[in-house]
Amino acid sequence: MRRVTKYIAAGKDVWLGIPVYGVVGYAFRPTRRKGMLVCGDTSRDIGCEDKSHYVGCGDTSHYIGCGDTPINEAGEDTPENTKDTPQSPIMGYGVGQNIRYLGWRLTTVLLLSLAFLPTLLAQDLETLDEQKLFAYNGSLSATQTFYHAAGMPSRRDPYFWQLNANLNLTFLGIINVPLSATLSQQNKSFAQPQPFNRFGISPTYKGLTVHLGHRTINFSDYTLAGNLFFGAGVEYKPENNPVRVSAMYGRFAKPVAKFSQFGQVYAEPTYRRLGFGTKVGFELEKQRAAVMFFRAYDDPNSIDVVDSSFVVTPEENLVVGLEGGFKFFDRFSLEGEYAYSLFTRDRRIPELFTNDYSFINNLGGLYKPNGSSAFTNALKSRLTYQGDGFQANLSYRRVDPGYTTHGSSFLNNDLEDITAGLSLPLFNNRVTLSTSSGLQHNNLDNQNSAQVNRYVFSSSASISATEKLNINLNVSNYSTSTQQLLLQTDILSDTLEFFQVTRSAMASVNYQTGKETNTGTLFVSGNLQDATDNQGNGSLFKSGNAGYSFKIGEYWSTNTSFTINQSEAAGISNLTLGPVFGVNRSFMDNKVRSSLSLSLLNSYLNKSRNSHIDNVRWSVNWTAGKRHTVSFNTFYLLKNSYEEAAKATQEWRGTLNYAFRI
């Protein structure tokens, strides 16, 4: 099928949802580039600290700390670009007002949760009398970090403090409301109000699940693939019925005008993006099939783009798909997915009528193509054979150039590949062999000036020689060839080709020693990787590690090893080697645990010693009762240089943490 135009759409961030979630906190806004989010130093990105609730700082369209729109005092979106940044309530209020400020948001979560209580009570009536009406747990923690550097520029502040609070509320064992708050000294330079970033609930009754708030639903890889939205959804998967139904409607992105502060741009303009979709199918023991539909569109009137330095247009996307799978001949299974995407880069352009795609002009208000529209396909399939003690598979995938769906955060396109794999256990499962290989190429429509071909092969073996001896081996080969197609001049026509091969091998051996409480492990591992191309360039990396760890009784354990790393590229050789020592000790019936490690490394440049690096780490952790934990860890580095401008550099960091369990 022909495409009117081709392009790759920018991705969005994905947040993994939880039943109910609310956050009170403040965050520095990371730099956001088109198609990706860079969160920088997560140790300083307050609000992005708790990774158990979101990945990559979540959906930036909803999270001020990662590119959100400011919220006014009425709780409304303010997409217009404002010059005067509002003062943070946390920083502007006193201590008493801060408590009321956070308490008001906590009350909001509780009231919204209780609003769904009548529906949720029907989830598990048989065990309702065994559950507590209300339960809670959580923790409070305070962290202080000290830092000093000598002979080198400081890489962080000399002192840093941070407060964290986590609370989980449970009602009748059904509703879970996890809350978290973070406050640090860095808030003093960030003046944006930060309300709850995420709030969602997914009550389930028998096979019916209702999603409300910030939620994710997955249809398939090439339609709706788990992008976060704010809205409502439903999934129906009854236990004794093959019917499977999913549907959703919600907002995928808030309107965000260009936001800058102190001359630094924190976000590019983003239109309000709404979307809806449904998936209907059936699922039996040996067969399954489903049809999917998803549409998303930007509101061109949601923001005023006044800065010509940003090229942003309102997009529109309609995706339909089929997926299914079935088993046959008892041992074979076949599964696959096909999706057809209609994507418009700028929906403000007048509608275009084309004879090649006449049905597209007759979709009513669902989709109207224009000169910026592209119609692309995506297909993947997998055939598996389950033999007696082994498995073989064959996979095929093809994604058209420019294939895009607003339901996925990121997709590779313009590729076609075929791969095969085999897993084979031998000798009563003492040896397991696995191998896979494949071919891939791009430039499917021959519109690029270069074509890249890739060949991949890998093989691994896991060997349990005895109860104490284990061996792991892995070998892989990756080759890539790039061909510049048909360079024409007045005199000749020619092609240029670039070829690169990357090979790697890894081996590790572990042998268990000792008996009962005095046990040990002897280990040896090595890794080799080299890359060469047809232009005479090459690189080689080698690493090895050998050592012995030993546990003495209940409280002592020690480890010692020797490590070596060497890299060679462009005529330059770097070698680092040296011993590493460590000891661990427990006191007071394991209430106090302490560990100490020391590494003494020498660095060589082209076989000449250029530096010596000493690294010392010490940590101690004290658990006082069931609620209190105090820990301290410190790190010290001393580097002596032997070059012409020889000098010594030192770096020290200490962290003190106190945690209280509620």
C-alpha positions as CSV (number, residue, x, y, z in Angstrom):
1,M,0.0,0.0,0.0
2,R,1.2,3.5,-0.8
3,R,1.7,6.2,1.8
4,V,0.9,9.9,1.2
5,T,3.7,11.1,3.6
6,K,6.0,9.5,6.2
7,Y,7.4,10.6,9.5
8,I,8.0,9.5,13.1
9,A,5.9,10.9,15.9
10,A,7.4,11.9,19.2
11,G,6.8,9.5,22.0
12,K,5.3,10.1,25.4
13,D,6.2,8.8,28.8
14,V,4.6,5.8,30.4
15,W,3.6,5.4,34.0
16,L,2.7,2.0,35.5
17,G,-0.6,2.4,37.4
18,I,-1.6,1.1,40.8
19,P,-5.1,0.8,42.3
20,V,-5.2,4.2,44.0
21,Y,-2.3,6.7,44.1
22,G,-1.8,10.2,45.3
23,V,1.4,12.2,45.6
24,V,2.1,15.4,47.5
25,G,5.5,16.7,46.7
26,Y,7.7,19.1,44.9
27,A,10.0,18.5,42.0
28,F,12.6,20.1,39.8
29,R,11.4,20.1,36.2
30,P,13.8,18.0,34.1
31,T,14.7,19.0,30.5
32,R,12.3,17.5,28.1
33,R,13.2,17.0,24.5
34,K,11.0,16.0,21.6
35,G,10.3,12.3,21.9
36,M,12.0,11.7,25.2
37,L,12.2,12.7,28.8
38,V,15.5,13.3,30.5
39,C,15.1,13.3,34.3
40,G,18.7,13.9,35.1
41,D,20.0,13.2,38.5
42,T,17.1,11.3,40.2
43,S,18.7,11.8,43.5
44,R,17.8,15.5,43.2
45,D,14.5,15.2,41.3
46,I,12.2,15.5,44.2
47,G,8.9,14.0,43.3
48,C,10.5,11.5,41.0
49,E,12.2,9.7,44.0
50,D,9.7,6.9,44.6
51,K,10.1,4.6,41.6
52,S,7.7,2.0,42.9
53,H,4.9,4.2,41.7
54,Y,6.0,5.5,38.3
55,V,8.7,4.9,35.8
56,G,10.8,7.5,34.2
57,C,9.0,10.1,36.2
58,G,5.7,9.1,34.8
59,D,3.5,10.9,32.2
60,T,5.0,14.3,31.9
61,S,1.6,15.7,30.8
62,H,0.3,15.2,34.3
63,Y,3.4,15.6,36.4
64,I,4.6,19.2,37.0
65,G,8.1,17.9,38.1
66,C,8.6,16.4,34.7
67,G,6.9,18.9,32.4
68,D,3.4,19.6,33.7
69,T,1.3,22.7,33.4
70,P,0.9,24.9,36.4
71,I,-2.3,24.6,38.4
72,N,-4.1,27.8,39.6
73,E,-5.7,28.2,43.0
74,A,-9.0,26.9,41.7
75,G,-7.4,23.7,40.6
76,E,-7.8,24.5,36.9
77,D,-5.3,24.0,34.1
78,T,-3.6,27.2,33.1
79,P,-2.0,26.4,29.8
80,E,-1.3,30.0,28.9
81,N,2.3,31.0,29.2
82,T,2.7,33.2,32.3
83,K,5.6,35.3,33.2
84,D,5.1,35.4,36.9
85,T,5.4,32.0,38.4
86,P,3.1,31.5,41.4
87,Q,4.7,31.0,44.8
88,S,4.7,27.4,46.1
89,P,2.1,27.0,48.9
90,I,4.5,24.8,50.9
91,M,7.2,27.5,50.8
92,G,4.8,30.4,51.2
93,Y,2.9,29.1,54.2
94,G,3.9,28.6,57.8
95,V,4.3,25.3,59.5
96,G,0.7,25.2,60.7
97,Q,-0.7,26.1,57.3
98,N,1.6,23.5,55.7
99,I,-0.1,20.8,57.8
100,R,-3.5,22.1,56.9
101,Y,-2.5,22.2,53.2
102,L,-1.4,18.6,53.2
103,G,-4.3,17.5,55.3
104,W,-6.8,19.0,52.9
105,R,-5.3,16.9,50.0
106,L,-5.4,13.8,52.2
107,T,-9.1,14.4,53.0
108,T,-9.8,14.8,49.3
109,V,-8.3,11.3,48.6
110,L,-10.3,9.8,51.4
111,L,-13.6,11.3,50.3
112,L,-13.1,10.2,46.7
113,S,-12.2,6.7,47.9
114,L,-15.3,6.5,50.1
115,A,-17.5,7.5,47.2
116,F,-16.8,4.2,45.6
117,L,-17.1,2.2,48.8
118,P,-20.7,0.8,48.1
119,T,-19.5,-0.7,44.8
120,L,-16.3,-2.1,46.3
121,L,-18.0,-3.8,49.2
122,A,-19.4,-6.4,46.8
123,Q,-15.9,-7.5,45.7
124,D,-15.5,-10.2,48.4
125,L,-18.5,-10.4,50.7
126,E,-17.5,-13.9,52.0
127,T,-14.3,-12.6,53.7
128,L,-15.7,-9.1,54.6
129,D,-16.2,-10.0,58.2
130,E,-12.6,-11.0,58.5
131,Q,-11.2,-7.7,57.4
132,K,-10.6,-4.6,59.5
133,L,-12.7,-1.6,58.7
134,F,-9.6,0.7,58.6
135,A,-5.9,-0.1,58.7
136,Y,-2.8,1.9,57.9
137,N,1.0,1.5,57.6
138,G,3.9,3.6,56.3
139,S,7.1,5.2,57.2
140,L,8.7,8.6,57.9
141,S,12.4,9.2,57.1
142,A,15.0,12.0,57.3
143,T,18.2,11.9,55.4
144,Q,21.3,14.2,55.7
145,T,24.2,14.0,53.3
146,F,27.6,15.5,53.8
147,Y,30.2,16.0,51.0
148,H,33.8,17.3,50.7
149,A,36.2,17.3,47.8
150,A,39.9,18.4,47.7
151,G,42.1,18.8,44.6
152,M,39.1,18.7,42.3
153,P,35.8,20.7,41.7
154,S,32.9,19.7,44.0
155,R,30.4,17.6,42.3
156,R,27.5,18.3,44.7
157,D,26.5,20.6,47.6
158,P,28.5,20.2,50.9
159,Y,25.2,19.6,52.7
160,F,21.9,18.2,51.6
161,W,18.7,17.2,53.6
162,Q,15.6,15.5,52.6
163,L,12.3,14.4,54.3
164,N,10.2,11.5,53.0
165,A,6.8,10.3,54.1
166,N,4.9,7.2,52.8
167,L,1.5,6.2,54.0
168,N,-0.9,3.4,52.9
169,L,-4.5,3.4,54.0
170,T,-6.6,0.2,53.7
171,F,-10.4,0.1,54.0
172,L,-12.0,-3.4,54.6
173,G,-9.0,-5.0,52.9
174,I,-10.4,-3.8,49.6
175,I,-9.4,-0.2,49.0
176,N,-5.7,0.7,49.1
177,V,-4.7,4.4,49.2
178,P,-0.9,4.8,49.0
179,L,0.3,8.3,49.6
180,S,3.8,9.8,49.5
181,A,5.4,13.2,50.2
182,T,8.9,14.5,49.7
183,L,10.5,17.8,50.9
184,S,14.1,18.9,50.6
185,Q,16.2,22.0,50.7
186,Q,16.0,22.1,46.9
187,N,12.4,23.2,47.1
188,K,13.5,26.7,48.1
189,S,14.5,27.4,44.4
190,F,11.3,25.9,42.9
191,A,8.2,27.9,43.1
192,Q,5.5,25.8,41.4
193,P,2.4,24.5,43.2
194,Q,2.3,20.7,43.3
195,P,-1.1,19.1,43.9
196,F,-1.8,15.4,43.7
197,N,0.0,14.1,40.6
198,R,-1.8,10.8,40.3
199,F,-5.1,9.6,41.5
200,G,-6.9,6.4,40.3
201,I,-9.0,3.6,41.4
202,S,-9.8,0.2,39.8
203,P,-12.5,-1.7,41.7
204,T,-13.2,-5.2,40.6
205,Y,-16.3,-7.3,41.0
206,K,-16.1,-10.9,39.6
207,G,-14.9,-10.4,36.0
208,L,-15.7,-6.7,35.8
209,T,-13.0,-4.1,36.5
210,V,-13.8,-0.3,36.3
211,H,-10.9,2.2,36.0
212,L,-11.3,5.8,37.1
213,G,-8.7,8.5,37.3
214,H,-5.1,8.1,36.0
215,R,-5.1,4.6,34.6
216,T,-3.5,2.4,31.9
217,I,-5.2,-0.2,29.7
218,N,-3.4,-2.4,27.2
219,F,-4.9,-3.6,23.9
220,S,-1.9,-4.6,21.9
221,D,1.6,-3.5,21.0
222,Y,0.6,-1.6,17.9
223,T,-2.7,-0.1,19.0
224,L,-3.1,1.0,22.7
225,A,0.0,-0.2,24.5
226,G,-0.4,1.0,28.1
227,N,-0.1,4.8,27.7
228,L,-1.3,6.7,30.8
229,F,-4.6,8.5,30.5
230,F,-6.9,10.5,32.8
231,G,-10.5,9.3,32.4
232,A,-12.5,6.1,32.7
233,G,-12.2,2.6,31.4
234,V,-13.7,-0.9,31.8
235,E,-12.5,-4.4,31.3
236,Y,-14.8,-7.4,31.3
237,K,-13.2,-10.9,31.7
238,P,-15.7,-13.3,33.2
239,E,-14.3,-16.6,34.5
240,N,-16.7,-19.0,32.8
241,N,-17.3,-17.0,29.6
242,P,-14.9,-16.6,26.7
243,V,-16.0,-13.0,26.0
244,R,-13.4,-10.3,26.5
245,V,-14.3,-6.6,26.3
246,S,-12.2,-3.5,27.1
247,A,-13.0,0.1,26.5
248,M,-11.6,3.5,27.6
249,Y,-12.0,7.3,27.2
250,G,-9.7,9.9,28.6
251,R,-7.1,12.6,28.3
252,F,-3.6,11.5,27.2
253,A,-2.0,15.0,27.5
254,K,-2.7,18.3,29.1
255,P,-2.4,21.5,27.2
256,V,1.0,23.0,27.9
257,A,2.2,26.3,26.6
258,K,5.9,27.0,26.4
259,F,7.0,27.2,30.0
260,S,10.2,28.9,31.0
261,Q,11.7,30.2,34.2
262,F,14.8,32.2,34.8
263,G,15.5,31.9,31.0
264,Q,15.4,28.1,31.0
265,V,12.8,26.2,29.0
266,Y,11.2,23.4,30.9
267,A,8.6,22.2,28.4
268,E,7.7,22.4,24.7
269,P,4.1,23.3,23.8
270,T,1.7,20.4,23.9
271,Y,-1.9,20.3,22.8
272,R,-4.6,18.7,24.8
273,R,-4.9,15.1,23.5
274,L,-8.0,13.1,24.0
275,G,-8.6,9.5,23.0
276,F,-11.0,6.6,23.2
277,G,-10.9,2.9,22.1
278,T,-12.4,-0.5,22.5
279,K,-11.3,-4.1,22.2
280,V,-13.7,-7.0,21.7
281,G,-12.8,-10.6,21.4
282,F,-13.0,-14.1,22.9
283,E,-10.4,-16.4,24.6
284,L,-10.7,-20.2,24.8
285,E,-8.1,-22.8,25.9
286,K,-6.7,-23.2,22.4
287,Q,-8.0,-20.2,20.4
288,R,-8.3,-16.5,20.9
289,A,-9.1,-13.6,18.7
290,A,-9.9,-9.9,19.1
291,V,-10.6,-6.8,17.1
292,M,-9.3,-3.4,18.3
293,F,-10.1,0.2,17.6
294,F,-8.3,3.3,19.0
295,R,-8.6,7.0,18.1
296,A,-6.7,10.0,19.6
297,Y,-6.7,13.6,18.5
298,D,-5.3,17.0,19.6
299,D,-7.4,20.0,20.3
300,P,-5.9,22.8,18.1
301,N,-7.6,25.5,20.2
302,S,-6.2,24.2,23.5
303,I,-3.1,26.4,23.5
304,D,-1.8,29.5,21.7
305,V,1.6,28.8,20.1
306,V,3.3,32.2,19.9
307,D,6.9,31.1,19.8
308,S,8.0,30.2,16.3
309,S,11.1,28.4,17.6
310,F,8.9,25.4,18.5
311,V,7.4,23.4,15.6
312,V,4.3,21.8,17.1
313,T,1.1,20.8,15.3
314,P,-2.2,19.2,16.4
315,E,-2.1,15.6,15.4
316,E,-4.8,12.9,14.8
317,N,-4.6,9.1,14.8
318,L,-6.9,6.3,14.1
319,V,-5.7,2.7,14.5
320,V,-7.6,-0.5,13.8
321,G,-6.2,-3.9,14.6
322,L,-6.7,-7.7,14.7
323,E,-4.9,-10.2,16.9
324,G,-5.3,-13.8,17.6
325,G,-3.8,-17.2,18.2
326,F,-4.6,-20.9,18.2
327,K,-3.0,-24.2,18.9
328,F,-3.1,-27.1,16.4
329,F,-1.7,-30.7,16.2
330,D,-1.2,-30.6,20.0
331,R,2.3,-29.2,19.7
332,F,2.1,-26.2,17.4
333,S,0.8,-22.7,18.3
334,L,0.5,-19.7,16.1
335,E,-0.1,-16.1,17.2
336,G,0.0,-12.8,15.6
337,E,-1.2,-9.2,15.3
338,Y,-2.0,-6.8,12.5
339,A,-2.6,-3.1,12.8
340,Y,-3.5,-0.3,10.3
341,S,-2.7,3.2,11.4
342,L,-4.1,6.4,9.9
343,F,-2.0,9.3,11.1
344,T,-2.3,13.0,10.4
345,R,0.6,15.3,11.4
346,D,-1.5,18.6,11.2
347,R,-5.3,18.2,11.4
348,R,-5.8,21.9,10.6
349,I,-5.0,21.3,6.9
350,P,-8.2,21.0,4.7
351,E,-9.4,17.5,3.9
352,L,-7.8,15.7,1.0
353,F,-9.8,13.3,-1.2
354,T,-7.8,10.5,-2.9
355,N,-8.9,7.7,-5.1
356,D,-6.4,5.2,-3.7
357,Y,-7.9,5.3,-0.3
358,S,-11.6,6.2,-1.0
359,F,-12.9,4.3,2.1
360,I,-10.8,6.6,4.3
361,N,-12.8,9.6,3.1
362,N,-16.0,7.9,4.2
363,L,-15.3,7.3,7.9
364,G,-17.7,10.1,9.0
365,G,-16.3,12.2,11.9
366,L,-13.8,9.5,13.0
367,Y,-11.1,10.5,10.6
368,K,-10.5,13.0,7.8
369,P,-7.3,12.7,5.8
370,N,-5.3,15.6,4.4
371,G,-2.0,16.3,2.8
372,S,-0.1,15.5,6.1
373,S,-1.7,12.0,6.5
374,A,0.1,8.7,6.3
375,F,-1.4,5.2,6.1
376,T,0.9,2.5,7.4
377,N,0.8,-1.1,8.6
378,A,2.4,-3.2,11.3
379,L,2.5,-7.0,11.5
380,K,4.1,-9.6,13.7
381,S,3.6,-13.3,14.1
382,R,5.2,-16.2,16.0
383,L,5.1,-20.0,15.4
384,T,6.1,-22.2,18.3
385,Y,6.7,-26.0,18.4
386,Q,6.7,-27.7,21.8
387,G,8.5,-31.0,21.6
388,D,9.4,-33.6,24.2
389,G,11.7,-31.7,26.4
390,F,12.6,-28.9,23.9
391,Q,11.0,-25.9,22.2
392,A,11.5,-24.2,18.8
393,N,10.1,-21.0,17.5
394,L,10.0,-18.8,14.4
395,S,9.1,-15.1,14.4
396,Y,8.4,-12.6,11.7
397,R,7.8,-8.8,12.1
398,R,7.3,-6.0,9.6
399,V,6.6,-2.3,10.5
400,D,6.2,0.2,7.8
401,P,8.3,3.4,7.7
402,G,6.6,6.1,9.8
403,Y,4.2,3.8,11.5
404,T,2.8,5.7,14.5
405,T,0.2,5.1,17.2
406,H,-0.7,7.6,20.0
407,G,-1.4,4.6,22.2
408,S,2.3,3.6,22.5
409,S,5.1,5.6,24.1
410,F,7.7,4.4,21.6
411,L,7.8,2.2,18.5
412,N,10.6,1.2,16.1
413,N,9.5,1.4,12.5
414,D,10.9,0.9,9.1
415,L,12.1,-2.6,9.8
416,E,11.5,-6.2,8.7
417,D,13.1,-9.1,10.6
418,I,12.8,-12.8,10.9
419,T,14.2,-14.8,13.9
420,A,14.4,-18.4,15.0
421,G,15.2,-19.9,18.4
422,L,15.7,-23.3,20.1
423,S,15.8,-24.3,23.7
424,L,17.1,-27.8,24.5
425,P,17.6,-29.5,27.9
426,L,20.1,-32.5,28.0
427,F,21.3,-35.1,30.4
428,N,18.3,-35.0,32.8
429,N,18.2,-31.2,32.7
430,R,21.8,-30.9,33.9
431,V,22.6,-29.0,30.7
432,T,20.4,-26.5,29.0
433,L,21.3,-25.2,25.5
434,S,19.6,-22.1,24.0
435,T,20.3,-20.5,20.7
436,S,18.7,-17.8,18.5
437,S,19.5,-16.1,15.3
438,G,17.9,-13.5,13.0
439,L,18.1,-11.1,10.1
440,Q,16.8,-7.6,10.0
441,H,16.9,-4.7,7.5
442,N,15.3,-1.3,7.1
443,N,14.6,1.0,4.1
444,L,11.5,-1.0,3.2
445,D,10.2,1.5,0.7
446,N,13.6,2.3,-0.9
447,Q,13.4,5.9,-0.1
448,N,16.5,6.2,2.1
449,S,20.0,6.8,0.7
450,A,21.4,4.0,2.8
451,Q,20.2,0.5,3.9
452,V,21.2,-1.2,7.1
453,N,21.3,-5.0,7.4
454,R,21.8,-6.8,10.7
455,Y,22.5,-10.4,11.5
456,V,22.2,-11.6,15.1
457,F,23.3,-14.9,16.6
458,S,23.6,-15.9,20.2
459,S,24.0,-19.2,22.0
460,S,24.2,-20.0,25.7
461,A,24.7,-23.1,27.9
462,S,23.9,-23.6,31.5
463,I,25.7,-26.6,33.1
464,S,25.0,-28.1,36.5
465,A,28.1,-30.4,36.6
466,T,27.6,-31.4,40.2
467,E,25.6,-30.1,43.1
468,K,28.4,-27.7,43.9
469,L,29.7,-26.9,40.5
470,N,27.8,-24.6,38.0
471,I,29.1,-23.3,34.7
472,N,27.5,-20.7,32.4
473,L,28.7,-20.0,28.9
474,N,27.4,-17.4,26.3
475,V,28.6,-16.5,22.8
476,S,27.0,-13.9,20.5
477,N,27.7,-12.4,17.1
478,Y,26.2,-9.2,15.8
479,S,27.0,-8.0,12.3
480,T,25.7,-4.8,10.7
481,S,26.1,-3.7,7.1
482,T,25.2,-0.3,5.7
483,Q,24.9,0.1,2.0
484,Q,24.9,3.6,0.4
485,L,22.7,3.0,-2.7
486,L,23.6,4.2,-6.2
487,L,25.9,7.2,-6.0
488,Q,25.6,8.8,-9.5
489,T,27.9,11.3,-11.1
490,D,28.4,12.4,-14.7
491,I,31.1,9.7,-15.1
492,L,30.1,6.7,-13.1
493,S,27.6,5.0,-10.8
494,D,28.7,3.2,-7.7
495,T,27.7,2.0,-4.2
496,L,29.5,2.3,-0.9
497,E,29.2,-0.3,1.8
498,F,30.1,-0.3,5.5
499,F,30.3,-3.5,7.5
500,Q,30.8,-4.0,11.2
501,V,31.0,-7.2,13.3
502,T,30.7,-7.3,17.1
503,R,31.5,-10.6,18.9
504,S,31.3,-11.3,22.6
505,A,31.9,-14.3,24.8
506,M,31.3,-14.8,28.5
507,A,32.1,-17.6,30.9
508,S,31.5,-18.0,34.7
509,V,32.3,-20.8,37.1
510,N,31.0,-21.1,40.7
511,Y,32.0,-23.8,43.1
512,Q,30.5,-24.2,46.6
513,T,32.7,-25.2,49.5
514,G,32.2,-25.9,53.2
515,K,29.3,-27.3,55.2
516,E,26.5,-26.1,57.4
517,T,27.3,-22.7,58.9
518,N,30.8,-22.4,57.4
519,T,30.2,-22.2,53.7
520,G,32.1,-20.5,50.9
521,T,31.9,-19.8,47.1
522,L,34.8,-19.9,44.7
523,F,34.1,-17.9,41.6
524,V,35.8,-17.1,38.3
525,S,34.3,-15.1,35.4
526,G,35.6,-13.5,32.2
527,N,34.2,-11.5,29.4
528,L,35.6,-10.7,25.9
529,Q,34.1,-8.4,23.3
530,D,35.6,-7.0,20.1
531,A,34.2,-5.0,17.2
532,T,35.7,-4.6,13.7
533,D,34.7,-2.9,10.5
534,N,35.8,-2.9,6.9
535,Q,37.4,0.5,7.3
536,G,40.1,-0.9,9.5
537,N,38.7,0.3,12.8
538,G,38.5,-2.0,15.8
539,S,38.1,-2.1,19.5
540,L,38.7,-4.8,22.1
541,F,37.4,-5.1,25.7
542,K,38.4,-7.7,28.2
543,S,37.5,-8.2,31.8
544,G,38.0,-10.8,34.5
545,N,37.2,-11.4,38.1
546,A,38.2,-14.2,40.4
547,G,37.7,-14.5,44.2
548,Y,36.4,-16.3,47.2
549,S,33.6,-15.5,49.6
550,F,33.3,-17.3,52.9
551,K,30.7,-17.2,55.7
552,I,32.0,-17.9,59.2
553,G,29.3,-18.9,61.7
554,E,26.2,-16.7,62.0
555,Y,27.7,-13.3,62.2
556,W,30.8,-13.1,60.1
557,S,31.4,-13.1,56.3
558,T,34.4,-12.1,54.2
559,N,35.1,-11.8,50.5
560,T,38.3,-11.2,48.5
561,S,38.7,-10.9,44.8
562,F,41.0,-9.6,42.0
563,T,39.6,-7.7,39.1
564,I,41.1,-6.7,35.8
565,N,39.6,-4.5,32.9
566,Q,41.3,-3.7,29.7
567,S,40.1,-1.8,26.6
568,E,41.9,-1.1,23.3
569,A,40.7,1.3,20.7
570,A,42.3,3.7,18.1
571,G,45.8,2.7,19.3
572,I,45.1,3.5,22.9
573,S,45.2,0.9,25.6
574,N,43.7,1.3,29.1
575,L,44.3,-1.2,31.9
576,T,42.9,-1.2,35.4
577,L,43.6,-3.9,37.9
578,G,43.8,-4.6,41.6
579,P,42.4,-6.4,44.6
580,V,39.2,-5.9,46.5
581,F,38.6,-6.9,50.1
582,G,35.4,-6.9,52.1
583,V,34.1,-8.0,55.6
584,N,30.6,-8.0,57.1
585,R,29.7,-8.4,60.8
586,S,26.4,-8.6,62.7
587,F,25.9,-7.6,66.3
588,M,23.2,-7.8,68.9
589,D,21.3,-10.7,67.3
590,N,21.5,-9.1,63.9
591,K,20.1,-5.8,65.0
592,V,23.3,-4.0,64.1
593,R,24.9,-4.9,60.7
594,S,28.2,-3.4,59.5
595,S,30.2,-3.8,56.3
596,L,33.6,-2.6,55.2
597,S,35.2,-2.8,51.8
598,L,38.5,-1.7,50.3
599,S,39.7,-1.6,46.7
600,L,43.3,-0.8,45.6
601,L,43.4,-0.2,41.9
602,N,46.2,0.8,39.5
603,S,45.5,2.4,36.1
604,Y,47.8,2.1,33.1
605,L,47.7,4.0,29.9
606,N,49.6,2.3,27.0
607,K,51.4,0.2,29.6
608,S,52.6,3.2,31.6
609,R,51.2,3.6,35.1
610,N,49.3,6.9,35.3
611,S,47.2,6.7,38.5
612,H,46.5,4.8,41.7
613,I,43.0,4.7,43.1
614,D,42.0,3.8,46.7
615,N,38.4,3.4,47.5
616,V,37.0,2.8,51.0
617,R,33.3,2.1,51.9
618,W,31.8,1.6,55.3
619,S,28.2,1.3,56.4
620,V,26.3,0.5,59.6
621,N,22.6,-0.2,60.1
622,W,20.9,-0.4,63.4
623,T,17.3,-1.7,63.8
624,A,16.0,-0.5,67.2
625,G,12.8,-2.3,67.9
626,K,10.1,-2.7,65.3
627,R,9.8,0.9,64.3
628,H,13.1,2.7,64.4
629,T,16.0,2.3,61.9
630,V,19.2,4.3,61.9
631,S,21.8,3.9,59.2
632,F,25.1,5.6,58.2
633,N,27.3,5.0,55.2
634,T,30.4,6.7,54.1
635,F,32.6,6.7,50.9
636,Y,36.2,7.9,50.6
637,L,38.2,8.0,47.4
638,L,41.9,8.9,47.0
639,K,43.4,9.2,43.6
640,N,47.1,9.8,43.0
641,S,48.1,10.8,39.5
642,Y,51.6,10.0,38.1
643,E,51.4,12.2,35.0
644,E,53.5,15.3,34.4
645,A,51.1,17.5,36.4
646,A,50.8,15.0,39.1
647,K,48.4,15.7,41.9
648,A,46.3,14.0,44.5
649,T,42.5,14.3,44.6
650,Q,40.2,13.3,47.4
651,E,36.4,12.9,47.7
652,W,34.3,12.0,50.7
653,R,30.6,11.5,51.2
654,G,28.6,10.5,54.3
655,T,24.9,9.9,54.6
656,L,22.9,9.6,57.8
657,N,19.4,8.3,57.7
658,Y,16.6,7.8,60.2
659,A,13.4,6.0,59.5
660,F,10.3,5.4,61.6
661,R,7.7,2.8,60.7
662,I,4.1,3.7,61.3
